[in-house]
Amino acid sequence: MAKPIRIAAAAPRKPRTAAARKPTYDQIQARAYEVFLRRGGTPGDELQDWLQAERELLASPRKTAAKAPKAVKAAKAPKPSRPVKEQAA
């Protein structure tokens, strides 16, 4: 007589919690820098910028995370141009 085949039940899926989608330190830092630049780059509100960035990333992590690299990239200094070689006469 053949033995019955046992199939293991799939592990129950855990509900997605805030801890599962918590933004990383680097993501919060990049977003806080964007907030800083958007309000004119004036010093003095670092904590408020950080908390706002954290709230925004927790509210919609996909939307703001997609925007972060563009704003940081735009804030970088432009590359220096190559020196022009003078031609011998």
BAFIRO-489926 format. One record per residue: x, y, z of N, C-alpha, C in turn. Coordinates in nm, 4 decimals. Layout:
       n_xx       n_yy       n_zz      ca_xx      ca_yy      ca_zz       c_xx       c_yy       c_zz
          X          Y          Z          X          Y          Z          X          Y          Z
...
***
This chain:
       n_xx       n_yy       n_zz      ca_xx      ca_yy      ca_zz       c_xx       c_yy       c_zz
     0.0839    -0.1168     0.0000     0.0000     0.0000     0.0000     0.0895     0.1247     0.0000
     0.0568     0.2247    -0.0818     0.1355     0.3466    -0.0950     0.1103     0.4392     0.0241
     0.2170     0.5043     0.0645     0.2049     0.5979     0.1752     0.1453     0.7282     0.1243
     0.0606     0.7920     0.2024     0.0063     0.9212     0.1603     0.1161     1.0286     0.1646
     0.1107     1.1177     0.0714     0.2079     1.2266     0.0624     0.1625     1.3403     0.1535
     0.2552     1.3838     0.2360     0.2236     1.4973     0.3234     0.2772     1.6249     0.2608
     0.1965     1.7239     0.2521     0.2373     1.8535     0.1991     0.2370     1.9518     0.3153
     0.3509     2.0142     0.3342     0.3619     2.1111     0.4431     0.2787     2.2345     0.4093
     0.2112     2.2814     0.5079     0.1313     2.4022     0.4893     0.2243     2.5214     0.4730
     0.1842     2.6132     0.3879     0.2645     2.7343     0.3680     0.2649     2.8159     0.4962
     0.3782     2.8758     0.5240     0.3897     2.9587     0.6436     0.2951     3.0774     0.6304
     0.2252     3.1095     0.7363     0.1342     3.2247     0.7285     0.2131     3.3533     0.7056
     0.1592     3.4378     0.6241     0.2254     3.5647     0.5952     0.2037     3.6612     0.7099
     0.3112     3.7292     0.7429     0.3027     3.8283     0.8489     0.2476     3.9581     0.7908
     0.1610     4.0245     0.8634     0.1118     4.1528     0.8139     0.2256     4.2540     0.8084
     0.2200     4.3392     0.7118     0.3238     4.4404     0.6960     0.3080     4.5457     0.8047
     0.4149     4.5666     0.8788     0.4103     4.6628     0.9879     0.4983     4.7818     0.9553
     0.4923     4.8812     1.0397     0.5754     4.9998     1.0197     0.7229     4.9644     1.0281
     0.7574     4.8663     1.1118     0.8972     4.8272     1.1256     0.9489     4.7622     0.9976
     0.8618     4.6949     0.9238     0.9030     4.6282     0.8007     0.9358     4.7286     0.6912
     0.8773     4.8455     0.6952     0.9027     4.9454     0.5918     0.9713     5.0710     0.6456
     1.0355     5.0566     0.7601     1.1037     5.1702     0.8216     1.2183     5.2162     0.7316
     1.2242     5.3459     0.7013     1.3316     5.3958     0.6153     1.4669     5.3869     0.6846
     1.5713     5.3735     0.6060     1.7060     5.3651     0.6609     1.7555     5.5036     0.7007
     1.8629     5.5054     0.7757     1.9250     5.6311     0.8179     1.9639     5.7143     0.6961
     2.0227     5.6497     0.5959     2.0665     5.7210     0.4757     1.9490     5.7803     0.3981
     1.8371     5.7079     0.3930     1.7189     5.7602     0.3244     1.6646     5.8831     0.3956
     1.6595     5.8767     0.5281     1.6099     5.9914     0.6051     1.7045     6.1094     0.5893
     1.8338     6.0818     0.5929     1.9334     6.1886     0.5795     1.9216     6.2585     0.4443
     1.9058     6.1805     0.3371     1.8934     6.2389     0.2035     1.7662     6.3225     0.1918
     1.6552     6.2717     0.2475     1.5292     6.3453     0.2403     1.5359     6.4716     0.3259
     1.6000     6.4641     0.4432     1.6134     6.5823     0.5289     1.6955     6.6897     0.4586
     1.7953     6.6481     0.3830     1.8760     6.7438     0.3074     1.7910     6.8113     0.1995
     1.7027     6.7358     0.1359     1.6120     6.7950     0.0366     1.5207     6.8984     0.1020
     1.4693     6.8647     0.2190     1.3826     6.9577     0.2920     1.4609     7.0843     0.3256
     1.5841     7.0683     0.3705     1.6735     7.1802     0.4015     1.6925     7.2701     0.2797
     1.7193     7.2101     0.1634     1.7396     7.2888     0.0421     1.6113     7.3577    -0.0022
     1.4986     7.2895     0.0116     1.3703     7.3445    -0.0321     1.3326     7.4681     0.0488
     1.3704     7.4723     0.1762     1.3367     7.5901     0.2575     1.4454     7.6965     0.2539
     1.5361     7.6863     0.1592     1.6335     7.7923     0.1370     1.7721     7.7663     0.1919
     1.7937     7.6558     0.2576     1.9264     7.6233     0.3085     1.9695     7.7033     0.4286
     1.8741     7.7596     0.5005     1.9099     7.8355     0.6200     1.9286     7.7409     0.7380
     2.0338     7.7595     0.8171     2.0585     7.6698     0.9302     1.9628     7.6958     1.0463
     1.9568     7.5991     1.1385     1.8792     7.6198     1.2598     1.7610     7.5271     1.2788
     1.7170     7.4578     1.1766     1.5997     7.3714     1.1889     1.6318     7.2263     1.1531
     1.7498     7.1790     1.1915     1.7927     7.0447     1.1535     1.6988     6.9373     1.2068
     1.6585     6.9502     1.3326     1.5710     6.8499     1.3927     1.4355     6.8477     1.3223
     1.3804     6.9648     1.2943     1.2517     6.9702     1.2260     1.2613     6.9106     1.0856
     1.3708     6.9379     1.0161     1.3914     6.8801     0.8826     1.3966     6.7278     0.8911
     1.4688     6.6771     0.9907     1.4842     6.5325     1.0093     1.3487     6.4674     1.0386
     1.2732     6.5267     1.1302     1.1431     6.4698     1.1662     1.0454     6.4747     1.0497
     1.0478     6.5823     0.9734     0.9614     6.5928     0.8563     0.9982     6.4861     0.7529
     1.1268     6.4682     0.7309     1.1726     6.3667     0.6353     1.1291     6.2280     0.6803
     1.1420     6.2007     0.8083     1.1025     6.0705     0.8613     0.9527     6.0475     0.8436
     0.8723     6.1500     0.8734     0.7271     6.1385     0.8557     0.6914     6.1124     0.7098
     0.7536     6.1860     0.6188     0.7239     6.1702     0.4763     0.7600     6.0303     0.4272
     0.8756     5.9805     0.4701     0.9184     5.8480     0.4251     0.8317     5.7371     0.4838
     0.7847     5.7544     0.6059     0.6957     5.6548     0.6648     0.5582     5.6582     0.5997
     0.5128     5.7771     0.5577     0.3810     5.7911     0.4972     0.3744     5.7262     0.3595
     0.4731     5.7511     0.2758     0.4735     5.6912     0.1417     0.6173     5.6616     0.1014
     0.6704     5.5480     0.1434     0.8122     5.5185     0.1207     0.8507     5.5075    -0.0265
     0.7652     5.4554    -0.1096     0.8003     5.4377    -0.2506     0.8062     5.5703    -0.3252
     0.7101     5.6566    -0.2979     0.7015     5.7832    -0.3705     0.8200     5.8743    -0.3407
     0.8535     5.8940    -0.2128     0.9620     5.9848    -0.1780     1.0983     5.9227    -0.2029
     1.1095     5.7915    -0.1899     1.2382     5.7262    -0.2142     1.2781     5.7382    -0.3603
     1.1792     5.7397    -0.4499     1.2096     5.7521    -0.5916     1.2591     5.8931    -0.6246
     1.2139     5.9919    -0.5496     1.2545     6.1296    -0.5755     1.3906     6.1636    -0.5164
     1.4304     6.0963    -0.4120     1.5523     6.1317    -0.3383     1.6779     6.1375    -0.4237
     1.7083     6.0374    -0.5054     1.8333     6.0446    -0.5813     1.8394     6.1623    -0.6777
     1.7272     6.2019    -0.7373     1.7274     6.3125    -0.8318     1.7658     6.4441    -0.7649
     1.7085     6.4716    -0.6490     1.7350     6.5984    -0.5817     1.8792     6.6045    -0.5317
     1.9299     6.4957    -0.4801     2.0672     6.4939    -0.4317     2.1630     6.5084    -0.5484
     2.1302     6.4447    -0.6594     2.2142     6.4538    -0.7779     2.2201     6.5971    -0.8293
     2.1076     6.6660    -0.8269     2.1025     6.8036    -0.8760     2.1817     6.8979    -0.7854
     2.1966     6.8626    -0.6591     2.2652     6.9497    -0.5640     2.4172     6.9402    -0.5745
     2.4684     6.8389    -0.6428     2.6129     6.8232    -0.6554     2.6722     6.9319    -0.7445
     2.7955     6.9652    -0.7177     2.8646     7.0673    -0.7968     2.8942     7.0132    -0.9364
     2.8892     7.0974    -1.0379     2.9182     7.0508    -1.1739     3.0653     7.0149    -1.1890
     3.0924     6.9252    -1.2826     3.2301     6.8844    -1.3081     3.3046     6.9997    -1.3754
     3.4315     7.0172    -1.3420     3.5084     7.1238    -1.4084     3.5296     7.0860    -1.5547
     3.5316     7.1881    -1.6384     3.5500     7.1611    -1.7804     3.6982     7.1303    -1.8081
     3.7207     7.0611    -1.9159     3.8582     7.0258    -1.9531     3.9314     7.1491    -2.0050
     4.0591     7.1596    -1.9726     4.1342     7.2743    -2.0261     4.1504     7.2586    -2.1774
     4.1423     7.3683    -2.2456     4.1543     7.3681    -2.3911     4.3024     7.3701    -2.4272
     4.3408     7.2758    -2.5119     4.4818     7.2706    -2.5556     4.5019     7.3751    -2.6638
     4.6108     7.4473    -2.6501     4.6403     7.5465    -2.7498     4.7154     7.4802    -2.8660
     4.6788     7.5213    -2.9852     4.7426     7.4624    -3.1028     4.8698     7.5426    -3.1370
     4.9727     7.4708    -3.1768     5.0996     7.5368    -3.2152     5.0823     7.6044    -3.3508
     5.1361     7.7237    -3.3640     5.1209     7.7989    -3.4886     5.2249     7.7620    -3.5907
***
